[in-house]
Amino acid sequence: MLFNSFEFIFLFFPLAFIGFLLISHSSWAMRYQLPLGWLVLASLIFYGWSNPANLKILIFSIVFNYAIGRGLSSEQLKQPTKKLLLTFGIFINLAALAYFKYANFIAENASLLLKTDFNVGKIALPLGISFFTFQQIAYLVDTYQGKTKEDDPIKYSLFASFFPNLLAGPIVRHKEVIPQYENREIYRFSSQQLAVGLTIFFMGMFKKVIFADGVSAYVSPVFNEALAGEIISFTDAWGGAIAYTLQLYFDFSGYSDMAIGIAYLFGIRLPLNFNSPYKSISITDFWRRWHITLSNFLRDYLYIPMGGSRRGEFRRCLNLLLTMLLGGLWHGAGWTFVLWGGLHGAYLVTNHQWRRFRQHLGHDLKQDRWLLRGLGWGLTFVAVVVSWVFFRAGSMQAALSVLQGMAGLTLGADPSNILELELTDLVWLALLLAIIWFAPNVQEWMGTYSPALHFEPKPSDKWSDRLLKKLQWQPSPTWALAAAVITVFAFLGLARVSEFLYFEF
């Protein structure tokens, strides 16, 4: 079920929300079991709506990982046994993910390598399996390390299946949300909670259906032509690449905002997943702002366990490359995703070496002048745009075709004018670029109410920050009108309902 669908907005969500409030009002004596159980039931219905056959995969994942978690938190098991149990739990999780997501990819490449015709058949990818698998692996590791534990099957089931973040994140840590289930205030109706949650939800939907879907018309023609082997012109290549850069951001960050808004309506704060990543001044800064929960997962459960930066500079660079290669493979079963991850690994290694070189020269990196910061921002943005070409292209050849056009290597050829960009198209793309570069993000607009975890507005005396503070959302007629306009345009965009891009990964 899509957040941007009529059945979700007018049927599923009202029933889930009203039912939660009614049950909460009458079940205080039952220690929240009924309202939490209601959300578990709603989440399972939400997941199985479009494909009920996938529901058994999610239920197996929940039951299996809950059982492993109970064993890992048991005081009767010795440490070596717990280590074996953790290894077994991670193996089963990754094996299930590998089967559904990578079996065809592995079989295809094995056939090419061995020159056979081995075929495993078409295996449908269950929605959200990459997200709820990683989320539960993190829970198992945290439980093994004694950082968390869970004895209540209803709480655990809700942690693993909560519908706002089930299909495309954010990836939530167990210790981040379980204490919130025990907060009495979330079981009481709050008009402020309702206003803030709905505003964030419709802001996210506006970003998806107006910005992301609106710019998608510039993306597919270019990459489809590249996939067909056509020559891509300089303007088409850059137009398609920048359009996809915008589409992916507004699509995925829009989903994350909608997830945060829905969860906030239930009194639950999800972690922040995006923090204006295209304002980054370095590639390291970019990965602190883009898909934050995945970045944190890769850092805490892959990069650091491999040794991080503790075993010398060479191992640090190698660990960065391996982490990003696996991060690229997590996004999709294809060599273009692996290369995308490797490219970002190379970016990070280069960035770290540049920082070491400057520190060796005695530069204070925190005191960079505006010109140097501007150059860092421009270089980072171009590097990210180039990397997205591999992320979007359907094949290596298609990616190289677009990159050749971006590099101006097709200027002597006679490529067709695919996009036929007019002045209005250029203005539209420029407006979207201005929004991502200069406008506050949704969490900054709503900063007074801190709707997302791990985001607290930093106090500052800059005139721009003082102005933003005055313009932040508040329950007022002006903001009510603005929210109403955003909502109307978002509903008008529902005439062309489309899936979120990260559902493919």
LOPAFI-956469 format. One line per 8 residues: number of its first residue (from 1); for each residue x, y, z of C-alpha. Coordinates in nm, 2 decimals, decimal comma. Last residue first. Layout:
<recs>
NUM) X Y Z  ...
</recs>
This chain:
<recs>
505) 1,58 -0,16 -0,36  1,29 -0,11 -0,59  1,07 0,03 -0,31  1,33 0,30 -0,30  1,18 0,48 -0,60  0,84 0,54 -0,44  0,56 0,40 -0,64  0,34 0,62 -0,86
497) -0,01 0,77 -0,83  -0,09 1,00 -1,12  -0,42 1,17 -1,02  -0,26 1,20 -0,67  -0,10 1,53 -0,78  -0,42 1,72 -0,72  -0,41 1,58 -0,36  -0,06 1,73 -0,31
489) -0,17 2,06 -0,45  -0,46 2,07 -0,21  -0,24 1,97 0,08  0,02 2,24 0,01  -0,25 2,50 -0,01  -0,40 2,38 0,32  -0,06 2,38 0,49  0,00 2,74 0,38
481) -0,35 2,84 0,51  -0,29 2,67 0,84  0,05 2,84 0,86  -0,11 3,18 0,83  -0,39 3,10 1,06  -0,15 3,00 1,34  -0,04 2,68 1,50  0,34 2,72 1,45
473) 0,58 2,64 1,17  0,91 2,82 1,17  0,92 3,17 1,01  1,05 3,35 1,31  1,32 3,09 1,37  1,41 3,10 1,01  1,47 3,47 1,03  1,70 3,43 1,33
465) 1,88 3,15 1,15  1,93 3,38 0,84  2,05 3,67 1,06  2,32 3,45 1,22  2,31 3,45 1,60  2,28 3,07 1,62  2,11 2,80 1,83  2,14 2,46 1,67
457) 1,80 2,30 1,59  1,77 1,95 1,74  1,75 1,65 1,52  1,84 1,31 1,66  1,48 1,19 1,67  1,22 1,35 1,45  0,92 1,57 1,54  1,13 1,83 1,73
449) 0,84 2,06 1,80  1,02 2,39 1,74  1,21 2,24 1,45  0,91 2,22 1,22  1,05 2,43 0,94  1,40 2,29 1,02  1,26 1,94 1,00  1,10 2,01 0,66
441) 1,42 2,14 0,51  1,52 2,51 0,50  1,55 2,65 0,15  1,89 2,74 -0,01  2,04 2,44 -0,19  1,74 2,20 -0,22  1,50 2,47 -0,30  1,73 2,65 -0,54
433) 1,78 2,33 -0,73  1,41 2,28 -0,76  1,37 2,63 -0,90  1,65 2,58 -1,15  1,48 2,26 -1,27  1,15 2,44 -1,32  1,32 2,75 -1,48  1,50 2,51 -1,73
425) 1,17 2,35 -1,82  0,99 2,68 -1,86  1,27 2,80 -2,10  1,24 2,49 -2,32  1,42 2,17 -2,30  1,39 1,95 -2,61  1,44 1,64 -2,39  1,56 1,39 -2,65
417) 1,74 1,61 -2,90  1,89 1,34 -3,12  2,26 1,29 -3,12  2,48 1,40 -3,42  2,83 1,34 -3,31  3,11 1,60 -3,26  2,97 1,70 -2,92  2,95 1,34 -2,81
409) 3,25 1,35 -2,58  3,12 1,65 -2,39  3,18 1,49 -2,05  2,81 1,48 -1,97  2,75 1,30 -2,30  3,02 1,04 -2,23  2,87 1,00 -1,88  2,52 0,92 -2,03
401) 2,67 0,65 -2,27  2,89 0,51 -1,99  2,58 0,46 -1,77  2,39 0,29 -2,06  2,68 0,06 -2,12  2,70 -0,03 -1,75  2,34 -0,12 -1,75  1,99 0,00 -1,64
393) 2,13 0,34 -1,55  1,99 0,50 -1,23  2,26 0,42 -0,97  2,54 0,45 -1,23  2,42 0,80 -1,32  2,38 0,88 -0,95  2,76 0,88 -0,92  2,80 1,17 -1,16
385) 2,54 1,38 -0,97  2,72 1,30 -0,64  3,06 1,41 -0,78  2,90 1,73 -0,91  2,75 1,81 -0,57  3,07 1,74 -0,39  3,27 1,96 -0,62  3,03 2,25 -0,58
377) 3,01 2,22 -0,20  3,39 2,19 -0,16  3,44 2,50 -0,39  3,19 2,69 -0,18  3,36 2,59 0,14  3,69 2,71 0,00  3,54 3,04 -0,10  3,36 3,08 0,23
369) 3,68 3,06 0,43  3,77 2,74 0,61  3,79 2,78 0,99  3,68 2,43 1,09  3,95 2,27 0,88  4,23 2,45 1,07  4,53 2,40 0,84  4,86 2,29 0,99
361) 5,01 2,14 0,67  4,96 1,80 0,81  4,60 1,89 0,87  4,57 1,97 0,50  4,72 1,64 0,40  4,50 1,44 0,64  4,19 1,62 0,50  4,29 1,54 0,15
353) 4,35 1,18 0,24  4,00 1,16 0,41  3,83 1,31 0,10  4,01 1,07 -0,14  3,91 0,77 0,07  3,55 0,90 0,08  3,53 0,95 -0,29  3,68 0,61 -0,36
345) 3,42 0,45 -0,14  3,16 0,66 -0,32  3,28 0,52 -0,65  3,28 0,16 -0,50  2,92 0,20 -0,40  2,82 0,32 -0,75  3,02 0,04 -0,90  2,84 -0,21 -0,69
337) 2,51 -0,05 -0,79  2,60 -0,06 -1,16  2,71 -0,42 -1,11  2,35 -0,52 -1,02  2,15 -0,67 -0,74  2,04 -0,35 -0,57  2,08 -0,11 -0,28  2,25 -0,36 -0,06
329) 2,52 -0,40 -0,33  2,61 -0,03 -0,30  2,64 -0,06 0,07  2,86 -0,37 0,02  3,09 -0,16 -0,20  3,06 0,13 0,05  3,18 -0,09 0,34  3,46 -0,25 0,13
321) 3,60 0,08 0,02  3,58 0,23 0,37  3,75 -0,08 0,52  4,03 -0,06 0,26  4,09 0,31 0,33  4,10 0,24 0,71  4,32 -0,07 0,66  4,57 0,15 0,47
313) 4,56 0,42 0,73  4,63 0,20 1,03  4,45 -0,05 1,23  4,20 0,16 1,44  4,03 0,34 1,15  3,74 0,11 1,12  3,85 -0,24 1,23  3,60 -0,46 1,03
305) 3,36 -0,43 1,33  3,38 -0,05 1,29  3,29 -0,05 0,91  3,02 -0,31 0,93  2,77 -0,28 1,21  2,83 0,07 1,34  2,93 0,25 1,02  2,70 0,06 0,78
297) 2,41 0,11 1,02  2,49 0,48 1,07  2,50 0,54 0,70  2,17 0,34 0,66  2,01 0,56 0,93  2,14 0,88 0,77  2,01 0,82 0,42  2,20 1,13 0,31
289) 2,32 1,39 0,58  2,62 1,23 0,74  2,70 1,07 0,41  2,71 1,41 0,24  2,95 1,55 0,51  3,19 1,28 0,42  3,15 1,37 0,06  3,24 1,73 0,14
281) 3,06 2,06 0,16  2,71 1,92 0,19  2,42 2,13 0,09  2,29 1,85 -0,13  2,24 1,64 0,18  1,97 1,87 0,33  1,93 1,66 0,65  1,77 1,33 0,55
273) 1,69 1,02 0,76  1,59 1,17 1,10  1,50 0,90 1,35  1,13 0,82 1,42  0,93 0,99 1,69  0,63 0,80 1,81  0,32 0,98 1,94  0,08 0,80 1,70
265) 0,05 1,12 1,49  0,43 1,14 1,51  0,45 0,80 1,33  0,25 0,94 1,04  0,46 1,25 1,01  0,79 1,07 1,04  0,68 0,82 0,76  0,56 1,11 0,54
257) 0,90 1,29 0,59  1,08 0,97 0,50  0,87 0,92 0,19  0,94 1,28 0,08  1,31 1,23 0,15  1,30 0,93 -0,09  1,11 1,10 -0,37  1,25 1,45 -0,33
249) 1,60 1,32 -0,33  1,56 1,06 -0,61  1,38 1,31 -0,84  1,63 1,59 -0,79  1,94 1,38 -0,87  1,73 1,22 -1,15  1,67 1,56 -1,30  2,04 1,65 -1,27
241) 2,14 1,34 -1,46  1,87 1,38 -1,73  1,95 1,74 -1,79  2,32 1,68 -1,78  2,29 1,40 -2,04  2,03 1,58 -2,25  2,24 1,89 -2,27  2,56 1,71 -2,36
233) 2,39 1,48 -2,62  2,32 1,11 -2,56  2,41 0,87 -2,84  2,15 0,58 -2,85  2,23 0,23 -2,73  1,88 0,14 -2,61  1,98 0,18 -2,25  2,10 0,53 -2,33
225) 1,76 0,60 -2,49  1,58 0,47 -2,18  1,82 0,68 -1,96  1,73 1,00 -2,14  1,36 0,94 -2,18  1,32 0,82 -1,82  1,46 1,13 -1,64  1,30 1,45 -1,77
217) 0,95 1,33 -1,71  1,05 1,23 -1,35  1,06 1,60 -1,26  0,69 1,63 -1,17  0,70 1,29 -0,99  0,97 1,41 -0,76  0,85 1,77 -0,71  0,47 1,75 -0,72
209) 0,38 1,40 -0,61  0,68 1,33 -0,38  0,76 1,67 -0,23  0,39 1,74 -0,18  0,35 1,40 0,00  0,63 1,50 0,23  0,47 1,83 0,31  0,14 1,64 0,35
201) 0,29 1,41 0,62  0,48 1,69 0,80  0,16 1,90 0,83  -0,05 1,59 0,93  0,20 1,51 1,21  0,22 1,87 1,34  -0,15 1,92 1,35  -0,24 1,59 1,51
193) 0,04 1,62 1,77  -0,09 1,96 1,86  -0,45 1,83 1,89  -0,32 1,56 2,13  -0,52 1,24 2,19  -0,38 1,03 2,47  -0,19 0,70 2,42  0,13 0,87 2,34
185) 0,14 1,04 2,67  0,18 0,72 2,88  0,53 0,67 2,75  0,61 0,30 2,75  0,60 0,27 2,38  0,85 0,55 2,36  1,10 0,34 2,55  1,08 0,08 2,27
177) 1,16 0,33 2,00  1,53 0,43 2,01  1,65 0,12 2,19  1,53 -0,10 1,91  1,72 0,09 1,65  1,52 0,22 1,35  1,61 0,20 0,98  1,42 0,49 0,83
169) 1,29 0,31 0,64  1,16 0,21 0,30  0,88 -0,05 0,35  0,83 -0,07 0,72  0,89 0,29 0,83  0,53 0,40 0,87  0,40 0,04 0,91  0,55 -0,06 1,24
161) 0,67 -0,41 1,15  0,99 -0,49 1,35  0,93 -0,25 1,64  0,56 -0,35 1,65  0,65 -0,72 1,67  0,90 -0,65 1,94  0,65 -0,47 2,15  0,40 -0,75 2,10
153) 0,65 -1,02 2,18  0,75 -0,86 2,51  1,08 -0,99 2,63  1,31 -0,74 2,46  1,68 -0,67 2,52  1,92 -0,37 2,46  2,28 -0,27 2,48  2,40 -0,61 2,61
145) 2,64 -0,67 2,32  2,44 -0,97 2,21  2,12 -0,76 2,22  2,28 -0,48 2,02  2,39 -0,74 1,76  2,05 -0,90 1,74  1,87 -0,56 1,71  2,11 -0,45 1,43
137) 2,02 -0,77 1,24  1,66 -0,68 1,30  1,68 -0,34 1,13  1,89 -0,48 0,85  1,63 -0,74 0,77  1,34 -0,49 0,81  1,50 -0,25 0,56  1,63 -0,49 0,29
129) 1,30 -0,69 0,30  1,09 -0,37 0,25  0,88 -0,51 -0,04  0,93 -0,88 -0,11  1,15 -0,92 -0,42  0,98 -1,16 -0,67  1,20 -1,46 -0,78  1,19 -1,53 -1,15
121) 1,35 -1,87 -1,23  1,66 -2,01 -1,09  1,84 -2,04 -1,43  2,17 -2,21 -1,52  2,25 -2,19 -1,89  2,62 -2,26 -1,86  2,93 -2,06 -1,97  3,09 -2,09 -1,63
113) 3,14 -1,72 -1,59  2,83 -1,61 -1,77  2,62 -1,87 -1,59  2,76 -1,77 -1,26  2,68 -1,41 -1,34  2,32 -1,49 -1,41  2,28 -1,72 -1,11  2,43 -1,47 -0,87
105) 2,20 -1,19 -1,00  1,89 -1,42 -1,00  1,96 -1,52 -0,64  2,04 -1,17 -0,52  1,73 -1,02 -0,37  1,51 -1,31 -0,26  1,78 -1,56 -0,19  2,04 -1,31 -0,06
97) 1,79 -1,16 0,18  1,69 -1,50 0,32  2,05 -1,60 0,35  2,13 -1,26 0,52  1,87 -1,32 0,79  1,97 -1,68 0,83  2,34 -1,60 0,87  2,27 -1,31 1,11
89) 2,08 -1,55 1,34  2,34 -1,83 1,31  2,62 -1,59 1,39  2,43 -1,45 1,69  2,36 -1,81 1,82  2,72 -1,90 1,78  2,82 -1,59 1,98  2,56 -1,67 2,24
81) 2,70 -2,02 2,28  3,05 -1,88 2,33  2,92 -1,63 2,59  2,74 -1,88 2,80  2,36 -1,92 2,80  2,17 -1,90 3,13  2,16 -1,52 3,14  1,93 -1,51 2,84
73) 1,95 -1,20 2,63  2,09 -1,38 2,32  1,83 -1,65 2,35  1,55 -1,40 2,37  1,69 -1,22 2,06  1,71 -1,55 1,86  1,34 -1,61 1,94  1,25 -1,25 1,84
65) 1,45 -1,28 1,53  1,27 -1,60 1,42  0,92 -1,47 1,50  0,97 -1,14 1,33  1,14 -1,28 1,02  0,87 -1,56 0,99  0,60 -1,29 1,01  0,76 -1,08 0,74
57) 0,80 -1,38 0,51  0,45 -1,50 0,58  0,32 -1,16 0,47  0,48 -1,19 0,13  0,19 -1,40 0,00  -0,06 -1,13 0,09  0,07 -0,91 -0,20  -0,08 -0,56 -0,22
49) -0,24 -0,54 0,12  0,00 -0,77 0,30  0,22 -0,50 0,44  -0,07 -0,27 0,55  -0,26 -0,57 0,70  0,05 -0,66 0,90  0,10 -0,30 1,01  -0,27 -0,27 1,12
41) -0,24 -0,59 1,33  0,08 -0,47 1,49  -0,08 -0,13 1,56  -0,38 -0,30 1,72  -0,14 -0,51 1,94  0,02 -0,18 2,05  -0,33 -0,05 2,15  -0,42 -0,38 2,32
33) -0,10 -0,44 2,51  -0,08 -0,08 2,65  -0,04 -0,19 3,01  -0,38 -0,36 3,02  -0,52 -0,12 3,28  -0,49 0,17 3,03  -0,72 -0,01 2,79  -1,02 0,21 2,72
25) -0,87 0,53 2,58  -0,59 0,34 2,40  -0,85 0,13 2,22  -1,04 0,43 2,10  -0,72 0,62 2,00  -0,57 0,32 1,81  -0,89 0,26 1,63  -0,91 0,62 1,52
17) -0,55 0,60 1,38  -0,58 0,26 1,21  -0,93 0,34 1,06  -0,82 0,68 0,94  -0,49 0,54 0,80  -0,65 0,25 0,60  -0,94 0,42 0,44  -0,90 0,78 0,32
9) -0,53 0,83 0,30  -0,42 0,47 0,25  -0,70 0,38 0,00  -0,65 0,71 -0,19  -0,28 0,64 -0,25  0,03 0,85 -0,17  0,13 0,64 0,13  0,13 0,34 -0,10
1) 0,00 0,00 0,00
</recs>
